[in-house]
Amino acid sequence: MAVRLKDIARDLGVSVVTVSKVLRNHSDISDETRDRVLKRMKELNYRPNLAARALVTGRSFSVGLVVPDLVHPFFAEVAKGLSKILRKKGYSLLIASSEEDPELEQQELDMMLARRVDALVVASAQWTVESFRRIEEQKTPYVLIDRQFAGLAANFVGVDDEAVGALATSHLIEQGCSRIAHIRGPELSTGLGRLEGYRRALAKHGLAPLPGYVVMGRSVDNLSDTSGHEAMLRLLELQPRPDGVFCYNDPTAMGAMKAILDGGLRVPEDVAVIGAGNVNYAGLLRVPLSSIDQHSDSIGERAGKLALSLVESKTAVRPRTVLLDPGLVVRASSARA
């Protein structure tokens, strides 16, 4: 016979309500009582009836995460940070990938809504806000990460993308670069913000992009190393050639470095390179890559805390924007001093 809450309560001499509160990580249970209950649950191999709990509480104790690319290190770290927060509160995490396809993203969102997730965390591939209007109609709280939408008042957690572009570009200038190119990202808030930061930093130092110095790769996946390689080959044909390049993300920077090195040039002596994301590929690269740290695990943690606060809130809450400051991580690809 399956172990029930009242069996555990009887064994420990506490109420069923107390045992139930332990399951829900309620704050008014002492550490001693919590430890006793959890220990007894483990001894009896207790497994909560999630369906029954959902019927009683009206919650599924699950949160959905939809991202463009499950294997991208940035989103993997976000998921790790998010899961860490949810686990502490007894929530499970459902994860899906949109593959940068707005239609597939909508299907995944609809599936999660059908599963009655308590909240959604989304790095969206959409070009319009209609999907989020539908989520709002169903009264499901959601948090956007990484990518914002103009005209949509929504909770958001991410890095300050203008600061990313400005920090990377300023670093190259400090290393003595004066002809700085940018391999840019897509027409999303991330790409546009980093481009603006790049331009702002150049202007601050009395510089401007030379003709053809802002490029995007021609490959289908414009965020990949293939894209960076294609774009860098075009930049290397320019006269004068760039002496520094800020890449939208680390995979793009990896492709750019390959093009530079394969062309018989040196990194950073001939062309200094910096990416964004700070996924440490040092053991795989001929030249360790400088990068901008987006604090991806912290983005996941902050998004998790915000999502749970929305679930717990008894009243409507004004949307919040949480912007994390980026950090500079200098490695050999840009360190000229």
Secondary structure, DSSP 8 states (H G I E B T S, - for coil): ----HHHHHHHHT--HHHHHHHHTT-TTS-HHHHHHHHHHHHHTT----HHHHHHHHS---EEEEEES-TTSHHHHHHHHHHHHHHHHTT-EEEEEE-TT-HHHHHHHHHHHHHTT-SEEEE----SSSHHHHHHHHTT--EEEES---TT---EEEEE-HHHHHHHHHHHHHHTT--SEEEE---SSHHHHHHHHHHHHHHHHTT----TT-EE---SSSTTSHHHHHHHHHHHHTSSS--SEEEESSHHHHHHHHHHHHHTT--TTTTSEEEEES----TTTSSS--EEEE--HHHHHHHHHHHHHHHHH-SS-----EEEE--EEE--TTT---
